[in-house]
Amino acid sequence: MVNLTLEEMNQAVNLFYALLDEGMYALFYYAGHGFEIETHNYLMPVEATPRYVASESLDAWSVVQTMQAKNTKLNVILLDCCRTRYVLSCLVATELLYCLVIRKGIL
């Protein structure tokens, strides 16, 4: 499967999860664009905006957790993607909390 939307990515991983069973060997492979925010990794679908928004992408950790929950004997996860790294910086102004995603190394 190539060039999937987020909905298609979620459908594909759900089909993958349905195939997993206790004692099986599982291999998850993703090739595409990814990013990291505060050590949390995301896999980007084709329609994601270039703003690197977590809700527009597939959470890589959720894939790992679901694979582990299936009690597979071995899980192999291969991510062939860049991991553009962002730092979440929060500033408190009066009673509001403003959070900005700032590309690491620019400031």
PLY file of the C-alpha trace (Angstrom):
ply
format ascii 1.0
element vertex 107
property float x
property float y
property float z
element edge 106
property int vertex1
property int vertex2
end_header
0.00 0.00 0.00
1.35 3.41 -0.92
0.32 7.05 -0.51
-2.36 6.45 2.09
-4.57 8.99 3.81
-4.83 8.87 7.60
-8.12 7.00 7.36
-6.55 4.46 5.01
-3.50 4.12 7.28
-5.77 3.42 10.26
-7.75 0.85 8.25
-4.53 -0.85 7.13
-3.07 -1.11 10.64
-6.40 -2.37 11.99
-6.37 -5.14 9.37
-2.76 -5.87 10.36
-3.71 -6.06 14.06
-6.55 -8.48 13.22
-3.98 -10.89 11.74
-1.84 -10.93 14.89
-2.22 -13.63 17.48
-0.40 -14.94 20.53
2.95 -16.55 19.75
3.22 -15.10 16.24
6.15 -13.17 14.79
5.03 -9.72 13.64
6.73 -7.32 11.23
5.52 -3.73 10.75
7.22 -1.73 8.00
6.62 1.93 7.17
8.39 3.99 4.51
7.47 7.63 4.29
7.70 10.87 6.19
7.65 11.03 9.96
8.31 13.47 12.76
8.96 13.56 16.48
7.55 15.86 19.13
9.02 15.50 22.61
10.24 11.92 21.98
6.86 10.87 20.55
6.99 9.67 16.92
4.36 10.07 14.22
3.96 8.66 10.70
2.56 11.16 8.21
-0.18 10.35 5.68
-0.28 11.98 2.26
-2.88 14.61 3.20
-1.14 15.83 6.38
-0.31 19.51 6.46
3.35 20.52 6.75
2.64 21.89 10.25
3.51 18.54 11.87
0.28 18.10 13.81
0.02 14.90 15.82
-3.73 14.53 15.26
-3.15 14.47 11.48
-0.72 11.55 11.70
-0.47 7.94 12.87
1.05 7.57 16.31
3.95 5.09 16.03
3.80 4.26 19.74
0.16 3.17 19.42
1.29 0.64 16.79
3.91 -0.72 19.19
1.45 -0.89 22.10
-1.22 -2.67 20.07
1.30 -5.20 18.75
2.46 -5.89 22.31
-1.12 -6.29 23.51
-1.60 -9.10 20.99
1.02 -11.16 22.92
3.04 -11.85 19.83
6.26 -13.77 20.35
8.39 -11.22 18.48
7.62 -7.71 17.20
9.85 -6.09 14.59
9.08 -2.50 13.67
10.99 -0.96 10.77
10.51 2.76 10.20
12.17 3.94 7.00
11.44 7.61 7.47
13.01 10.85 8.48
12.07 11.96 11.95
11.96 15.72 11.79
12.40 16.70 15.41
10.34 19.38 17.11
10.39 20.69 20.66
7.16 21.66 22.32
7.67 24.94 24.16
4.96 26.36 26.38
4.70 29.90 27.64
2.27 30.94 30.36
0.72 34.37 29.86
-1.79 35.47 32.50
-4.26 32.58 32.79
-3.72 31.17 29.31
-1.28 28.49 28.26
0.17 28.98 24.79
1.99 26.07 23.22
4.09 26.48 20.12
5.88 23.86 18.12
9.38 25.20 17.40
11.79 23.43 15.13
14.76 22.32 17.24
17.97 24.17 16.47
16.39 27.30 15.00
16.13 29.26 18.24
0 1
1 2
2 3
3 4
4 5
5 6
6 7
7 8
8 9
9 10
10 11
11 12
12 13
13 14
14 15
15 16
16 17
17 18
18 19
19 20
20 21
21 22
22 23
23 24
24 25
25 26
26 27
27 28
28 29
29 30
30 31
31 32
32 33
33 34
34 35
35 36
36 37
37 38
38 39
39 40
40 41
41 42
42 43
43 44
44 45
45 46
46 47
47 48
48 49
49 50
50 51
51 52
52 53
53 54
54 55
55 56
56 57
57 58
58 59
59 60
60 61
61 62
62 63
63 64
64 65
65 66
66 67
67 68
68 69
69 70
70 71
71 72
72 73
73 74
74 75
75 76
76 77
77 78
78 79
79 80
80 81
81 82
82 83
83 84
84 85
85 86
86 87
87 88
88 89
89 90
90 91
91 92
92 93
93 94
94 95
95 96
96 97
97 98
98 99
99 100
100 101
101 102
102 103
103 104
104 105
105 106
